[in-house]
Amino acid sequence: MIGDQKEVWVMEMCGYEDEVGSAFSEEGTGGLWVAQRVPDDECFVAANQFRIRDINKDKGKNSKDLIFSSNLFDVCIKQGWLDPSATELDWVSTVSWGEYSHPYYSLRRVWRALSKMAPNLELSPWVEDGYTRAYPFSVKPGKKLSVADIAAVFRDHYEGTEFDLSKGLAAGPFGDPTRYENNPDKGDTFNLNKYHPKGAWERPISIYRCGVFWINQGRKFLPDPIGGISWIALDRPEANCLMPFYVGIDKLPKSIETMNLIEFDRNSAWWAFNFVANYATIKYSYMMQDIREKQKELENASYEDVADFERDEGKKCSSDLTAFCENNSKKVISEWWKLSETLIVKYNDGCITTEDGIMQKVGYPEYWLEDVGYNKGPISYKKIE
């Protein structure tokens, strides 16, 4: 995605193999690209697959909304992907296998995101294959979307749908939507015409292995240094917290820049969010209530602080912007480490401990106990058939 205050474009690129020293590539590898403009009042969604479709060789030369690399048609013909006489092509079916890993690895997320933003379209979650045209390139949302609205899309696990990952035996007794998976890039998973998985989990938008997500705003009614703002949140979307960073800052806080997967570090912001998210899987439906409460509290405070800061007519030099963003992030990260300590104490040994009661027993839901065979446990000295 490429954008500014006036317009947004989607650019998709595809590599191809060719002979060394050929007219197409001096290095033995080559590249193709297409780019399409997103209408001003609409939203686009990408999820590990190409989304641009029909390209006309002649019309593209003068189009203000769709452009492509000059070698596109020549390469596709040379590779045998396109008839030599063709003047039109479908980018998705010409240069890709649609989806990879498993059916709906990408399309389910495209469906869900578009549906959350434009529910009036009543899009179906079921399609014929990975080349479907059931989902438009972009949609007009039912209302103007706020930063919080977009964050809610990123934090989704299909709650309330037939694919709800917080339901069923796989979610455990406490509704955990986490589904650990094998490496989706392993083996011949890119071609679903050849690769047929034996099983698959639904791939949610908020996935456990997400390292960071961000929401960028370009606001033309403000000077560039303050008009551009990136709301950054570390680790999985469901259990993190957005922090604002203006494009005019001198530097990022060191804690935001620091992350080492093989060294737990309390000076790293990422580890604060990663620890809380992982710990929450122990008693998800309970702990997430605390996490969402803190998330909402801190994000709402940031929204208000940003609005107050921007209303202040004082001079906004880069040092002012940097200090504001650093102070805000320090506050959020400190609160998140405190939250981790609260969760450890409150949910110790499967119980709930608060000032009102020590080690209150919670137990498991009755339906889950029945499903997992609790009633067939050691309740008799005789073997229970």
Secondary structure, 3 states (H helix, E strand, C coil): CEECCCCEEEEEEEEEECCCCCCCCCCCEEEEEEEEEECCCCEECCCCCCCCCEEECCHHHHCCCEEECCCHHHHHHHCCCCCCCCCEEEHHHHHCCCCCCCCCCCHHHHHHHHHHHCHHHCCCCCCCCCCCCCCCCEECCCCCCCHHHHHHHHCCCCCCCCCCCCCCHHHCCCCCCCCCCCCCCCCCCCCCCCCCCCCCCCCCCCCCCCCEEEEEEECCCCCHHHHEEEEEEECCHHHCCCEEEECCCCCCCHHHHCCCCCCCCCCCHHHHHHHHHHHHCCCHHHHHHHHHHHHHHHHHHHHHHHHHHHHCCCCCCHHHHHHHHHHHHHHHHHHHHHHHHHHHHHCHHHCEEECCEEEECCCCCHHHHHHCCHHHCCCCCCCCC
